[in-house]
Amino acid sequence: TDYNFIITALCPVNLRIDGLIYNEQDNSIAKKESCDRIVELPSDGFLFPLFNDRAPDINGVLYYTKNAKKPNTSVVEELLGCEFSMTCQNEKETFKDILTNVVGDELDYDLITTVNDKISTFVDQNAHETEIPTIDEHKLSSILWEAGVSQDKLENLPKVFDAAAGGKPLTAVNLVEKRTVVSAPSITVNIGKDAVDKVKTQVIDGRKCLIINLDDPEIEINGLETTIK
């Protein structure tokens, strides 16, 4: 099968400036500008049709953007006539905003890691489905309830979810954090998925502490094997 396609690159264009010249009539130094135009690297582009399963697919278009975190939605919606969907990073930030605005002061280490684990399990359970698993308002409400969020907090979820995501479900796999990162000024602790239960927060003698289980025999500090005495 022949694959005939259209590939388009949208490139910023600037006038070329060669430098300065001496203007004898005015006895002055002037900027020399030519009519040459410099074509810069593409900021956006698209390929149509897609190439799927070794054949053209007219039901899709491949879109390119220079900045994946800030795609040009006008190109997607106005030029290509497609409905814009949030990027992975956009969905992750939207999800964080929803959690912050709904859960508020109930957010802690156990709740955050439990919610992440439940979404990860949901993704794994639906890995073989034809449709990509998504998290809508009702599914998120169920996950938060199972994680221990109070009913009073969950009453605010519908309006918060609608305002943040426009009522559209979020792609579940985009919300999963592969590592739990605990950050404080000058300190960052990366916790793998299998070690979440080895870390907890606790107040000791009035001070907020992060407790890390170091009972494993192999411990390294700056790449050097060591022991805890």
Secondary structure, 3 states (H helix, E strand, C coil): CCCCCEEEEECCEEEEEEEEEEECCCCEEEEEEEEEEEECCCCEEEEECEEECCEEECCCCEEEECCCCCCCHHHHHHHCCCCCCCCHHHHHHHHHHHHHHHHHHHCCHHHHHHHHHHHHHHHHHCCCCCCCCEECHHHHHHHHHHHCCCHHHHCCHHHHHHHHHCCCCEEHHHHCCCEEEEEECCEEEEEEHHHHHHEEEEEECCEEEEEECCCCCCEEECCEEECCC
